[in-house]
Amino acid sequence: MTAAILDNALGAVGHTPLIRLDKIAKAYDLKCNLLGKVEYMSAGGSVKDRIAKAMVEAAEREGKLIPGKSVVIEPTSGNTGIGLAMACAIKGYSVIITLPNKMSLEKEALLRALGAEVIRTPTEAAWDAPESHIGVAQRLQREIPHAIILDQYKNVNNPLAHEYTTGPEIVAAVEATPSTSAHPSSGKVDVIVAGAGTGGTVTGLSRAIKKKHNKECIVVAADPKGSVLALPNNLNDEDAGAMYVVEGIGYDFVPDVLTRDPTEIDYWLKTGDEESFDAVQQLMRKEGLLVGGSSGSALSGALRWLKSDAGRPIAETEGKNVVVLLPDGIRNYMSKPWFLKIAMEAEPSPLAGTIAQILKKP
Ligand code: PMP
């Protein structure tokens, strides 16, 4: 992004900062650089703005969208919907979003504020059931004239958006930062950690980094307990069918855009709600970063991997760069009980006693 005037909010999609997580690294005794790619700073508030913009622009190039006529329908966990609703508000297309019930009220409110219709669907419906968010979107598309599903689960522009933007931004930031005695750097992205929903992010990041920057880079993917995305498959057995609260990652089917190539994703980890929310609290308290739940999953997965036999040699090497993708922000989740718990039931500050004493005085 240049400092020049932007035509509209789509010019402020992406271009997010890569930020050191030094205090967390210190707390976990890491010698490597722990870095967060902070995607809530994108215009619509998440990493999915990038694919929404890419899918809409590609459909326009292919002549598939007509302003004032086309109806864009998309099944999503919310963030792709917000990105699409933003792009379509700007460009003049109608939008219908199908959203599983578990997704936050904040996402629904944002979607409606951007002018989208929102249809809630049962969270427990299997992906191929007619009442699921995917099934309802398909039923609507069949009946509504000029309706199109851009389909983030199959659309090549989903992983490509990350191969062309998210990945190169990370590489550019690492390459632009000189190695100093305070912050030694290998000059390369040595490890990248990302959660998987559609899998577009982790697939595109892997391709950007391994093909064009550092083929030795280790790619680690996080999948919530209860989801089926991890490989080898037996990792998914222990908590098969379990529900989880974290939004945006995990599925009950393997989307086409998620690579199954073991040379593109080196390690998979299963993450739980509790460790994810604990990691969100640390990102807020230690680093001042207002991230959402799946950012906590990515960080807790990264920390667990760095403490494993595979990760320890990296964790203990000064200058190795470990990048954690932080997909969205806490403003999507402010009414969720898990957030209110980490915000309101946090340990009292050391000032609490002093304040109470002062206010007791007549
Ligand atoms: N976190 C959040 C909050 C998301 O909305 C998504 C998108 N579903 C992801 C992580 C995962 O991204 P991807 O679909 O590219 O795997």
Residues whose N, C-alpha, C, O or C-beta is under 5 A from the ligand:
A	BS01	PMP	S77 N79 G195 A196 G197 T198 G199 G200 T201 E247 G248 I249 S294 P327 D328
